[in-house]
Structures are given as structure tokens and as C-alpha cells.
Amino acid sequence: MSKFPRPIIVVSKCLGFASCRYDGQVIPSSFVESMKPFVDFICVCPECEIGLGVPRDPIRIVLDGKKRLVQPATGIELTQKMERFADSYLEELDDFDGFILKSRSPSCGMGTTKVYPNAEGKNWLNSEENGFFADAVFNKYPHLPAVDEVQVNDLLIRDHFLTVVFTLSSFREASSLMSMHSLIEYHTRNKLLLMAYDKQLMLSMGNVVANREKRPVEMVFGEYLDLLLQILSKPAETGSTINAMLHSFGYISRYLGAQEKFIFLQKLQGYREDSSVLLELKERILSWSLQFNVEYISEQTFLCPYPQKFACRDQNGNFR
Ligand code: SF4
């Protein structure tokens, strides 16, 4: 199996793929750009899909008893059209791993969109609403990762999103083989990653893989996927990540001198205050595991869940 099977991600088309914004603009995203060598994108512009042209008069969300999508300049009501498009589009999607959507849009925004009390006024009620397409995404795929182009500037959000999409794409590859061998192999490689997310659920997933009831392989994969989506639905907490790190370190420490052990454990303490230390610690363990030939650890996705290029930014803060 490949180390990093290509995730498939549904992305707002204006994020670097087409000039489809209401004002004819395209919004460059260095994060989306950095993913292109490693990811397959499915682009969608919901507003163009419901027949709005480019350029077009802006649309907005109005909350006047119920949530509506309107185009103030023309008075056109777009609520039903957008809801129908979003439902049928998402229904037809198959085999993908997550979403990157444009922030603040009345269609694509996720908790960042302005909502107005009426179609005409300039004042808005709040700017924490979901766009209509995003609403449909959350309803249909509540467990799949979804971020916008601003959220990915946060190290922890970005790390969680990338970890989940690459873990899911790797599961899709294991599923394509549909054999207990491929599932056992997948679970073994991901054990410490799953431990960092939730140790109890990781143990339940181990029981599913053990398949003591001898259920059909398709059923086992289905049950495993439900638990996988559940375990990855929230970012790993600091305490459980430290536990997984200590677990990895336990396989390596016998090869190390007292000073190396001390320095590593001191650094790990620092992780509670500074999450950027984590990458360095993982790299350290990975390099020791290769040096001392501890195969179980060197193959753990926990130490390198996605191509590390994503973690890197240049001097200007852009993703390389
Ligand atoms: S935010 Fe969504 S609807 Fe608006 S232009 Fe971008 S892709 Fe199209």
C-alpha cells in the first residue's frame, strides 16, 4: 500500500481554481496550492451551479423568521434553488475525504457568514452563520473534516485536518482490497495515532478488527469505518497525545543514554505550552526508530500522518 494515498477533497472553486466570485475575483490560497501535488480536488461553485453569472449582484442570508437566501438588487429568492442543488450535489458525491470551503460566503461559509435582518439594510445581525451549501455539508457529512481557507492558518486545526484526510484516504485504499489482512495492517500502522485521539475507542476498534464472531469482511469494514469517523471527529487532546508519544518512546528508550532520555522528556513537558514542539519530537522518535531498526514504530502514521511539506511555511508565512 502507498504511504500517502491521494485524498479527494471537495473545494470551493473560487479558492484558486476559477474567477467565479460575484465580483469576478479568484481568491488565491497558498494552502490549497501547496496541496495540489498530493491531493485530488473536486471543485464546486454552488452559486454558479444554480445559474448565477459572473459577475453577479451579491447575495445574502436574511433571518426574518426563517433563514433565506436572497439577491437584494433583483429581489430574487434563491433559498429553495440552493437547497435543492446542495442536497442533490452532495447526494451524488462518492469516495471523498473532506471539504475546504471559502469563508464568509452566504453559500460556502462555515460559521463566518453575515446574516441580515432584511434584504435592504446595511447592518447585520451577526457574522457567525453557515452558508447554505455549508449547512447541507454539515447535515449530510457531520463526521467528515471541513475547514475554510482562514482556519488552516491555525497550526492545530491544519494538523488535525491533514491528519484526518490522509488517514481516511489510506482507509479507502485498504477498503479497496476488502480483506481482513489489509484491515489488520491498516489498524496496526495507525494504532498510536488512534491512541492519541482516544485510547478507549482505539481498543474498541481493535476488537472489531479481531472479529471473534467471524462476521463477513464487508460488515467488519463498515463497523470499523463508523468508529474511525467517530474517533477522528475531534482533534486529539494534549494529554492523550503525550501518552501516545510516551508509548512510542517506550519502544526506543532502551537504546538511548540517560542524557538523551532526559532531554527528550524535558522537551515533551514543553509540549503542554507550545504545540509546535510536537513535530520536532515526532521527527526525533522517527529518526531513532530508523536508526535502531524499530520497525513497529517507524511505520506508525502517528509520527508522520501526512507529507511533512504541509507543515512548512516560507519566511513570508506562505505554505511551501
Ligand atoms: S464562495 Fe462558494 S459560491 Fe461563492 S464564489 Fe466561491 S465557490 Fe462560488
Boltz pocket constraint, residues with backbone or C-beta under 6 A from the ligand:
constraints:
  - pocket:
      binder: B
      contacts: [[A, 11], [A, 12], [A, 13], [A, 14], [A, 15], [A, 20], [A, 21], [A, 22], [A, 44], [A, 45], [A, 46], [A, 47], [A, 48], [A, 102], [A, 103], [A, 105], [A, 107], [A, 108]]
      max_distance: 6.0
